Amino acid sequence: MTSSTTASTRDLLLSRIRDVADYPKPGVVFKDITPLLADPVAFTALTDALAELCVRHGATKIVGLEARGFILAAPVAVRAGLGFVPVRKAGKLPGATLSQSYELEYGTAEIEIHAEDLSADDRIMVIDDVLATGGTAGASLELIRRAGARVVGVAVLMELGFLAGRARLEESLRGAPLEALITV
């Protein structure tokens, strides 16, 4: 929990996240945020908390990670008065893109960004719903830097601490903060 997120806000958000056993495969407990999104009070509290982090860290644009990161980052960008730039799976953005491959548990994946949407003057806050192993977030940090922008932080609704994504991201963060509203 960040210093600016109150215990009551954290409790509200956590109460609206549903555990779904054995999804998407046996043995996995999926953290479903759709009940939080359906609750206007909880969704507003989440948007406000993330927007405050963007302002505090001096972000000029927000990068949202596909797909649930889009749902969170877009209203945060509007609330904070900042631009929104999507990071998408390979092949989903039209025109020229920068791409970055990264390792998954079994295989690799690739994400892309429109480099022209970022400049050397931009200070980027990356927003996603969950930090798990850190693979997607780490690849997005590399893309942002390759586009010439500066990363001022990563903010997530929830960090799955038992998967050690924070430790894997430490070098990629280069001193930028990782802010998790909830850690489980």
N, C-alpha and C positions, 0 to 999 in steps of 0.2 A: 504494500500500500504506500502510495506517495505521501509526503508530508502534508500536502494540501487536500488529500482525500480524507474526509471525516469517517469515523467508524460507522456512523449511521448510513452514509452513502455507500460504503463498502458492503455493509449488511444488506442494504436494499438491492444492490447489484447482484450480490451472491444469491439472495433469495429468489431471484428471477432467472437463474441459470439452472437448467434441468440436466441431470445426469441420465444418459441413455446407455444402458448396459448392452454389451455385445454389438456395438455399432461403431464402425462399419464392418467389424469382424469380431468373432468370439474373443473374449478377454479384454477388449477395449471398452473403456467407459468414456463415451463422447460427451463433451460439454456443449449442450445445446443453448444458444443465446436467443433463439426465437421468442421465448416468453419475455425476455428483457426488452426486445425490440417492440413487442406488442403492447407493452406497458408505457404509456406516454410519460409518466412521472420518472420511471427508471431510465428510459431512453434519454430524456432531457438531462437527468443527473449525470449520466455517462457522457453525453455530449459536452456539457458544461465543464466537467472535470478534465476531459481531454483538451478542450479549447484553452483552458487555463494553463495547462502544461505547455501548449504551443506558444502562447503569449509570454509565459515566464522564460522560456528558453530562446525567445527572439526569432522564432520561425518566420520565414517569409512565404513558404509554401509547404503543403502537406502532401506526402506520398502515401497512398493507400495501396495495400497489397491484396491481390485477388484472392478470394472473392469477398469474403466477409469483411475484410479490411476496407473495401469500398463503402460498405453500408455504414461503417462507423466514421470513416475519414471525411466523406462528403459533407455531412451536416456539421462536423467540427470545423471544416474549412469555411463554411458559410458563417457559422457562429463567430469564428475568430477573424473573419474578414480576410482570409488568405486564399490563394489559389490551390487547386487540387490537381494532382498528377497521378494517374493510375500506373501501377506496375502490373502487367498482365502476363499470362502464360504465352509462350512463344506462338506466333502466328495469329494473334488476336488483335494486334494494333495495325492500322493501315499506315503505309508510307515507311520512311526510314526509321529504323529503331537501333538501339544498342541492345545486345542480348548478353545474358550471363547464365552459364550452366552451374549447377550445384548438385551435390551428392544427396541422395535419399537413402533410407535404410536399405532398400534393394533397388539400386539403379540410380539414374540421374534425371533431373528436370531442367527446364530452361525458362527464364522469365525475360521480359523485354520492357523498355521504356522509350518514349519519344525524347531524344536528347535535346531537341529544340525547345522543349517545355521548361528546361532548367538552364540557369546561367551561373557564372562565377560569383555573382552577387547574391545568389539564393542560399538561404539557410533552411535546411530541410528537416522536418519532423516526420518520421516514418510511423504510420499507425496501422495496427493490425488487431484482430480480435484475440488471438492466442499466440503466445510464444511457447513452442514445444521444443523441438531440437535446435532451432535457430538457423536452419538451412536457408529458408526463403528470406528471412530478415537479413542474414549475412550477404546473400547474393544481391539483395536490393541496395545495401550500403555500397557495395562495389559498383553497381550501375550508377548510382547517384554521383559518386566520386568521379567515375569515368566521364560523366556528362559535365563535369566541372563544378558542381555545386558542393556545398559544405553540409555535412550531417550534424545537426545540433541535438539529436536524440531519437530514441525509439520509444513509443508509448503503446502499451497493449492493455486491453481490458483484463486479461488473465494470463498469468505465467504458470506453466506446469513445471514446478520446481524440480520434480523427480526426474525430469528428462534432461536436465543440465544444459538447456539452451543458452542461459545467461553466460555460463563458463565458456561455451563454444563461441559466443559472440564477442567476448572480451577484447580480443585483438582487433576485430573488425570495427568495434565501436570507437577505438582510438581516443578514449577519454570522454566521449559523449555519453550522457546518462541513458540508462534503460529504466523506464518508469512503468511499473506494473500496478494497476489499481487493485488487483487481487492476485495473491499467490496461493496455489494449492499444491 
